[in-house]
């Protein structure tokens, strides 16, 4: 199987598994839509379960390609010895980058797969999280703790980091609610800019509170 065929098969697998789940997806249908032989799935992945885990690895690789440069840029803005202003700039860069990624249509299939794993996690989620996703959360929590002047416990910093990520993810995982609530048929450039500004303002409100030492 060539690299291009392998990538196409895994893209199709991610879409089918995300829509139908491991039990509901059919390797025959995946092979058909990927324009490859069903026997190639057995040969290269050992069957549906192996293909499912390979799809998770494929997602982890895709996320690494998108998030790793963002993480590297954020670390460049605020390394281990950065001050509060640098930490805030780094947080803004990371969150703004995540907004851009989550609003892209290409993340829809990946998000469906991950949402299923959120509800009923398997080894697939472990493989996805252990990559750049976990690194991103670790970095966000460290920066939040730095802005707080070290007042937050590790658990408190992690909860705040997860909450910050949540306000971004809602625009992907709850897309139907967003579109219906806003009366949108698609998210245009102006809409994306409004989302970005709103999330940035929310982030500043949280960081201002942390910097002021407000425990709420």
PyMOL commands that set and color helices and strands:
alter all, ss='L'
color gray80, all
select helices_A, chain A and resi 3-24+27-33+38-45+48-77+84-102+105-119+123-147+154-173+175-182+189-211
alter helices_A, ss='H'
color red, helices_A
deselect
rebuild
show_as cartoon
